[in-house]
């Protein structure tokens, strides 16, 4: 045990000394900022209500034709301009005076035919995006209006729920922060640690220092355990740092204790897998390659079932699950113990 | 040339031999499993937010509707029980009959929105099952996307003074329209569909494609699918780059490379020879993927600089790292950064012209059957070509015994390569500034993309400061090397001379770049910060700011290098802030 402690101390010392942990933290920072930029940037496009916080200017929209739709557009966020024909509208469109043209056909809302609107938008232009967002609401209202008239014919009755004074609401940010960002931040250290254990072990093999270590009083399993413990314990530490940072940014994460427990258990699984690969293949190139493949597999699998580690962290963080999580933690811990037992047996049979 | 090929053959044989039959078999199995799980994910969707909201419902039929969405954990209870779940057990939503109650928390509001969406989706699926489009989906929109002369900036800065519009002509034909009509999944008529049937329809997305849509599917054209698809092209490049760096690192650790170094083969021949199999391999894999996915063959040409970029950075990483751990971290860092650079802009492919700084945007465009012009190609790939060549050149400079087989720090090795550059190249400080310009340019382009997400004033403000710091760091790097490595006497006259040379070089490089890349960003507020567009003032600026860092190194000593760069950046940033004062300060 004391020998394992010596190895742990040595490995942590070298990690701190090489300042590589600093790079790992920068990597996480990059991942966090990229993903939040992408999602907040894009999600707000799909979710006009979240954009309304900003004082976006009213888009200028040309309207050709008459009808109920014109009324809905007039009541919405956009500035309507009326044109007699498409030619005059196109000329203003091409001169950047208006950002979209809506052509309303003569079809009657109460009629039988499909109402086919034509909308002209500027291509690859951020203004087209803004107009799209602002036009969506009146178009949906219009669809509802027409559907109410026609739906009765086929006996369709929409589900209606009631709520007192409808609040400003959006699920985009909440689901992104708890569903994507927090699991990503918690599990990136796990994936990095798996690569780390491979580097620690294969380096000893490739530099031929493993033989030197083995003639010292430490045993092979003590060396491996020491390195694995190092790789595992830095995971909850990094994850905690991230959750703390989120807290400073005003994101409240619940059940931090359970989250750290879960990510330590998953780290144990990933690190033991990494160690098995490294001991089996001994070369960094092959080990890292196989580990990357396994990692991709685990990542995909983590997304396709309920109660996967990702999903559990999401629910823990959002306070949608409490102490019941210990059941799942126990399950994952059993996987880790099983893997470790397998590794110990495998070492005895294949240690040379 | 024949020597390069010989080295290439050795390298190929070595890599091949490390993959035993067992390893290949194992990776084949894992790949199949990956394929199976991605197929499964595509079929059943991602279960990320499963059971995230807890809802108490009194009406069992409503509960069944909500349960069709995995996000909800639905509890059916009587009036008072449901109420106590909502009030005491932390449930997010209570639906009593048809009456919804919510808490005033982010989570509860978000649950409300999710219910709204789920009900809408359920109703649409139910409507669809009537198989009577005229009465159920009466409104359709045909979208015509028309290219027109485009203003560079977002609408929000149009109201601000002092920014003139750029005159970028879109290259696509003015009447380019897209009009594909998507098939709507048809269902055999059955008047009262079961819930299971409905949820099955819902999982198959109703209407995809942008050209024809119903109002609820009328969304901005985010090419999410194409971006995910283009990720497949990058995939083999990641692995090949990892092999390349492993191979270089391996030789350093086992000191096998020493034998090659003493042979008559040059450092550059060794490096090119080693590079060749990996470059060809990655391009071959990209070609296979392109053919299989039915993409345009031009994709291969677009991916070439991307592959070069990944290979060059992993080469440099393998040379400067002291241990496997360091190599891993350096590589993870570089690939995350590079992936951000190439994928992030691609998400905005149909939204903003600036997105073509990334080659992946061009791939996305080709995948969406759009036109890519030669100038688009030059604009997005020139920085990557220049940068990867530069990285290889600097790497080859330190591909020698004293750097490969010693435990020098990363900074010392980088300084070594700059020192070699100064020794070998004519007009070293002038040329160094020019040579490093692609690096500055790429980092600044990356910064622009990041800054677009902040409010415009804050974005420009930060951009100016960070951009100035990067430029000053690059311009004074050579001077720092000369003084700290004692390549010249530390005198005021020398400091001035070097500063003028380096500043001039940077200015010349900037103008040269302007000629190569017909920068569509010139004329926007960001462009003028990058110094494109003016002549005399940028020249004065580059020389003055470099003089300030150079003199600072002279008098404060090279140990205070960071402080010297900060001083120069302050001078630089102050000038640029003055230039765009209208935008930043209103």
Contacts between the chains, C-beta under 8 A, distances in Angstrom:
chain1	res1	chain2	res2	distance
A	14	B	323	8.0
A	14	B	325	7.7
A	15	B	325	7.3
A	18	B	322	7.1
A	18	B	323	6.9
A	18	B	325	6.5
A	18	B	326	5.5
A	20	B	325	5.7
A	20	B	326	5.3
A	20	B	328	8.0
A	20	B	329	4.1
A	20	B	330	8.0
A	23	B	329	4.3
A	23	B	330	6.7
A	23	B	332	7.6
A	23	B	333	4.9
A	24	B	329	5.9
A	24	B	332	7.5
A	26	B	333	6.4
A	27	B	329	7.6
A	27	B	332	5.5
A	27	B	333	5.2
A	27	B	336	5.3
A	30	B	333	7.8
A	30	B	336	5.1
A	30	B	337	6.3
A	30	B	340	6.3
A	31	B	336	6.2
A	33	B	450	7.4
A	34	B	336	7.9
A	34	B	340	4.8
A	34	B	344	6.1
A	37	B	344	7.0
A	37	B	450	6.9
A	37	B	453	5.0
A	38	B	344	6.5
A	38	B	347	5.6
A	40	B	453	7.5
A	41	B	347	7.5
A	41	B	348	7.7
A	41	B	453	5.7
A	42	B	222	5.7
A	42	B	224	7.9
A	42	B	347	6.1
A	45	B	219	7.4
A	45	B	220	4.6
A	45	B	222	6.5
A	45	B	351	7.8
A	46	B	219	5.9
A	46	B	220	7.5
A	46	B	222	7.8
A	54	B	156	7.7
A	56	B	155	7.0
A	56	B	156	6.9
A	57	B	155	5.6
A	57	B	156	7.1
A	57	B	158	7.9
A	57	B	159	7.3
A	59	B	155	7.8
A	93	B	146	7.4
A	93	B	148	7.0
A	94	B	148	5.4
A	94	B	149	7.7
A	96	B	148	7.2
A	96	B	149	6.9
A	96	B	151	6.7
A	109	B	138	7.6
A	112	B	134	5.8
A	113	B	134	6.5
A	114	B	133	6.5
A	114	B	134	5.5
A	114	B	137	7.7
A	114	B	138	6.1
A	114	B	139	7.6
A	114	B	140	5.7
A	115	B	138	5.7
A	115	B	139	5.0
A	115	B	140	7.1
A	116	B	140	5.1
A	116	B	141	7.8
A	116	B	142	6.3
A	117	B	139	6.7
A	117	B	140	7.0
A	117	B	141	4.7
A	117	B	142	7.0
A	118	B	141	7.5
A	118	B	142	4.8
A	118	B	144	6.5
A	119	B	141	5.5
A	119	B	142	7.2
A	119	B	143	5.4
A	119	B	144	7.1
A	119	B	218	7.9
A	120	B	144	5.0
A	120	B	146	5.7
A	121	B	143	6.2
A	121	B	144	7.1
A	121	B	145	5.4
A	121	B	146	7.1
A	122	B	145	7.5
A	122	B	146	6.5
A	122	B	147	7.5
A	122	B	148	5.4
A	122	B	150	7.1
A	123	B	145	4.0
A	123	B	146	5.8
A	123	B	147	4.5
A	123	B	148	7.5
A	123	B	170	7.2
A	123	B	172	7.0
A	123	B	176	6.8
A	123	B	350	7.7
A	124	B	145	7.9
A	124	B	147	7.2
A	124	B	150	7.4
A	124	B	170	7.0
A	124	B	349	7.6
A	124	B	350	5.4
A	124	B	351	7.0
A	124	B	352	7.2
A	124	B	353	6.2
A	125	B	148	7.6
A	125	B	150	5.3
A	125	B	351	7.6
A	125	B	352	7.6
A	125	B	353	7.8
A	126	B	154	5.5
A	126	B	155	7.4
A	126	B	351	5.3
A	126	B	352	5.0
A	127	B	151	7.6
A	127	B	155	5.9
A	128	B	145	7.3
A	128	B	220	7.4
A	128	B	221	8.0
A	128	B	351	7.8
A	129	B	220	4.2
A	129	B	221	8.0
A	129	B	351	5.3
A	130	B	155	6.0
A	132	B	218	6.6
A	132	B	219	6.7
A	132	B	220	4.9
A	133	B	220	6.8
A	135	B	218	7.1
A	136	B	215	6.9
A	136	B	218	5.4
A	136	B	219	7.4
A	139	B	139	7.3
A	139	B	141	7.0
A	139	B	215	3.7
A	139	B	218	5.9
A	140	B	215	4.6
A	140	B	216	5.8
A	142	B	139	6.3
A	142	B	215	6.9
A	143	B	138	7.2
A	143	B	139	4.6
A	143	B	214	6.7
A	143	B	215	4.3
A	143	B	216	7.0
A	146	B	138	4.5
A	146	B	139	5.8
A	147	B	127	7.9
A	147	B	136	7.2
A	147	B	138	6.2
A	150	B	134	7.5
A	150	B	135	4.4
A	150	B	136	7.8
A	150	B	138	5.5
A	151	B	127	7.9
A	151	B	135	6.6
A	151	B	136	7.1
A	153	B	135	5.6
A	154	B	130	5.6
A	154	B	132	5.9
A	154	B	135	5.3
A	154	B	136	7.2
A	156	B	126	7.3
A	156	B	127	6.4
A	156	B	130	6.9
A	156	B	135	8.0
A	156	B	136	7.0
A	158	B	123	5.2
A	159	B	62	7.5
A	159	B	65	6.7
A	159	B	119	5.3
A	159	B	122	6.9
A	159	B	123	6.2
A	160	B	98	6.3
A	161	B	95	6.7
A	161	B	98	5.1
A	161	B	99	7.6
A	161	B	100	5.5
A	161	B	115	7.5
A	161	B	119	6.8
A	162	B	98	5.5
A	162	B	99	5.3
A	162	B	100	6.6
A	163	B	99	7.6
A	163	B	100	4.2
A	163	B	101	7.9
A	163	B	102	7.2
A	163	B	112	7.1
A	167	B	102	7.6
A	167	B	104	7.8
A	167	B	109	5.9
A	167	B	112	7.3
A	168	B	109	7.7
A	169	B	109	4.5
A	169	B	110	6.9
A	169	B	112	5.0
A	169	B	113	4.3
A	169	B	116	7.5
A	170	B	109	7.6
A	170	B	110	6.8
A	170	B	113	5.5
A	171	B	110	4.0
A	171	B	111	7.3
A	171	B	113	4.0
A	171	B	114	4.6
A	171	B	117	7.2
A	173	B	106	7.9
A	173	B	110	7.6
A	174	B	106	5.5
A	174	B	107	6.2
A	174	B	109	8.0
A	174	B	110	3.6
A	175	B	49	5.5
A	175	B	52	7.2
A	175	B	110	6.7
A	175	B	114	7.6
A	178	B	49	7.8
A	178	B	52	6.8
A	179	B	48	4.6
A	179	B	49	4.5
A	179	B	52	6.9
A	180	B	48	6.8
A	183	B	48	7.7
A	192	B	329	8.0
A	192	B	332	6.9
A	195	B	328	5.2
A	195	B	332	7.6
A	196	B	325	6.3
A	196	B	328	7.0
A	198	B	324	8.0
A	199	B	323	7.3
A	199	B	324	3.7
A	199	B	325	4.5
A	199	B	327	7.6
A	199	B	328	5.3
A	200	B	324	7.7
A	200	B	325	6.9
A	202	B	324	6.4
A	203	B	253	7.6
A	203	B	323	6.1
A	203	B	324	4.5
A	203	B	325	7.4
A	206	B	250	6.9
A	206	B	253	5.3
A	206	B	254	6.6
A	206	B	324	7.9
A	207	B	253	5.8
A	281	B	23	7.4
A	283	B	18	6.2
A	283	B	250	7.8
A	284	B	246	5.6
A	284	B	249	7.3
A	284	B	250	7.2
A	284	B	324	5.6
A	285	B	15	7.9
A	285	B	18	6.0
A	285	B	242	7.7
A	285	B	243	6.0
A	285	B	246	3.7
A	285	B	247	6.8
A	285	B	250	6.8
A	286	B	18	6.1
A	286	B	19	7.1
A	286	B	23	5.9
A	288	B	242	6.2
A	288	B	246	6.8
A	288	B	328	7.7
A	289	B	27	7.2
A	289	B	239	6.6
A	289	B	242	6.7
A	289	B	243	7.1
A	290	B	23	7.3
A	290	B	26	6.7
A	290	B	27	6.5
A	290	B	30	7.4
A	292	B	238	7.8
A	292	B	239	6.9
A	292	B	242	7.2
A	293	B	27	5.8
A	293	B	30	4.4
A	293	B	31	6.9
A	293	B	34	7.1
A	294	B	30	6.3
A	296	B	34	5.7
A	297	B	30	5.9
A	297	B	33	5.5
A	297	B	34	5.1
A	297	B	37	6.6
A	300	B	34	6.4
A	300	B	37	4.3
A	300	B	38	5.7
A	300	B	41	6.0
A	301	B	37	5.4
A	303	B	41	6.1
A	303	B	46	4.6
A	303	B	47	6.5
A	303	B	48	6.2
A	304	B	37	6.2
A	304	B	40	5.5
A	304	B	41	4.9
A	304	B	44	6.5
A	304	B	46	7.0
A	304	B	47	6.1
A	305	B	47	5.9
A	306	B	47	5.2
A	306	B	50	4.2
A	306	B	51	6.5
A	306	B	70	7.0
A	307	B	50	7.9
A	308	B	47	7.0
A	310	B	48	6.3
A	311	B	47	6.0
A	311	B	48	6.5
A	311	B	49	7.8
A	311	B	50	5.4
A	311	B	51	7.6
A	314	B	48	6.4
A	314	B	49	6.4
A	314	B	52	6.1
A	315	B	51	6.1
A	315	B	52	6.0
A	318	B	52	5.6
A	318	B	107	6.1
A	319	B	90	6.6
A	319	B	107	7.5
A	320	B	51	6.3
A	320	B	52	5.3
A	320	B	53	6.9
A	320	B	54	5.9
A	320	B	73	7.1
A	321	B	51	7.4
